C-alpha cells in the first residue's frame, strides 16, 4: 500500500509554517530533498499527523452521527446554554472528518500505520559520475520492494530520468513519438 495523493490544507493549530501541501503525481518512489531548515521534517510530520489521526470506520460513523445531532440541537435550540459547546464540537468533528480526504492511498484499510525509517548507512555518491551501467542498475534496483536500495538508487534514478529527458528533447535525437512521450511524462512525474 502506498500514498497516491496528498492534499493537506494549512492546519491552523499545527503552526508548522507550512502552507497547503499538494502532491498529486506520486509514483512508486518519492524523494523529499532540500536544504537544512527548508521544511522536509515539518512536511513529514504533517503527513504523519494526518495519517495517525485519521478516523477509522467506527469513529467516522460516530462523528457523523454526533455531528448531525449537534447541528439539529443547535437549529432547534440556538439560545441553549450548551450552544457554544455544540458549535465547538461541530467544528472539532468536521476537522476530524476532513482528515479522511487529505491523503489518498492505493488501497483502503481500516487503520494506517506510519513506520519511521532511518537508514543504517547513507553513503551518497555523485550519480553523474557513475558509469552508465552502474547508474542504470542502481536506478532499476530502486523499484524493488524494501528500503535497502534507497541510498544508492534515489539519486541514480533522478540522474537516469534527467539523462533520458535530455536525450529525447534534443533536436537531433530520433525516437518513436510514443516512447518520447513516455520518457517526458516519466521525467515530469519526478
NORBEL-V439765 format. One record per residue. SS is DSSP state (a for helix, b for strand, c for the rest). BURIAL is I if it has 9 or more other C-alpha atoms within 8 Angstrom, else O. D_CENTER is the distance of its C-alpha to the mean C-alpha in Angstrom with 2 decimals. Layout:
<<SS	BURIAL	D_CENTER> <SS	BURIAL	D_CENTER>>
This chain:
<<c	O	12.50> <c	O	8.95> <b	I	5.72> <b	I	6.93> <b	I	5.83> <b	I	4.65> <b	I	8.10> <b	I	9.22> <c	O	12.77> <c	O	14.63> <c	O	15.66> <a	O	19.35> <a	O	20.14> <a	O	17.53> <c	O	19.18> <c	O	16.68> <c	O	17.62> <c	I	14.29> <c	O	14.47> <c	O	12.25> <b	I	8.64> <b	O	8.13> <b	O	6.02> <c	O	8.05> <c	O	9.32> <c	I	7.05> <c	O	9.96> <c	O	11.20> <c	O	10.62> <c	O	8.18> <c	O	10.29> <c	O	9.86> <c	O	13.48> <c	O	15.82> <c	O	19.06> <c	O	19.86> <c	O	19.18> <c	O	16.75> <c	I	14.00> <a	I	11.83> <a	O	12.75> <a	I	12.59> <a	I	8.96> <a	O	8.38> <a	O	11.10> <a	O	9.79> <a	O	6.74> <a	I	9.65> <a	O	11.97> <a	I	10.39> <a	I	10.23> <a	I	13.64> <c	O	15.29> <c	I	14.38> <c	I	17.93> <c	O	19.33> <a	O	21.68> <a	O	24.77> <a	O	23.35> <a	I	22.15> <a	O	25.72> <a	O	27.24> <a	I	25.17> <a	I	26.12> <a	O	29.74> <a	O	30.02> <a	I	28.57> <a	O	31.17> <a	O	33.97> <a	I	33.26> <a	I	33.05> <a	O	36.28> <a	I	37.96> <a	I	37.06> <a	O	38.46> <a	O	41.60> <c	O	42.22> <c	O	40.75> <c	O	43.32> <c	O	42.78> <c	O	42.49> <c	O	39.18> <a	I	37.68> <a	O	35.67> <a	O	34.22> <a	I	33.32> <a	I	31.58> <a	O	29.52> <a	I	28.73> <a	I	27.72> <a	O	25.33> <a	O	23.80> <a	I	23.47> <a	I	21.81> <a	O	19.17> <a	I	18.58> <a	I	18.54> <a	O	16.00> <a	I	13.36> <a	I	13.65> <a	O	12.39> <a	I	9.38> <b	I	6.95> <b	I	8.39> <b	I	9.27> <c	O	11.66> <c	O	14.30> <c	O	15.30> <c	O	16.55> <c	O	18.69> <c	O	16.83> <c	O	13.59> <c	O	14.08> <c	O	12.16> <c	O	14.08> <c	O	14.50> <c	O	15.39> <c	O	17.85> <c	O	19.70> <c	O	23.45> <c	O	24.17> <c	O	22.54> <c	O	25.03> <c	O	23.58> <c	O	25.87> <c	O	26.29> <a	I	25.18> <a	O	27.36> <a	O	30.34> <c	O	29.73> <c	O	32.11> <a	O	30.70> <a	O	31.05> <a	O	29.18> <a	I	26.36> <a	I	26.07> <a	O	26.39> <a	I	23.63> <a	I	21.26> <a	I	22.18> <a	I	21.89> <c	I	18.17> <c	O	17.78> <c	O	19.64> <c	O	18.23> <c	O	17.80> <c	O	17.03> <c	O	20.57> <c	I	20.13> <a	O	17.15> <a	I	19.58> <a	I	21.84> <a	I	19.59> <a	I	16.68> <a	I	19.07> <a	I	21.43> <a	I	18.95> <a	I	18.25> <a	I	22.05> <a	I	22.80> <a	I	20.72> <a	I	22.33> <a	O	25.74> <a	I	25.49> <a	I	24.46> <a	O	27.33> <a	O	29.73> <a	I	29.09> <a	O	29.21> <c	O	32.42> <c	O	35.36> <c	O	37.51> <c	O	35.05> <c	O	35.85> <c	O	33.51> <c	O	33.13> <a	O	31.23> <a	O	28.92> <a	O	27.93> <a	I	27.63> <a	O	25.22> <a	O	23.10> <a	I	22.93> <a	I	22.19> <a	O	19.30> <a	I	17.92> <a	I	18.29> <a	O	16.68> <c	O	13.56> <c	O	13.18>>
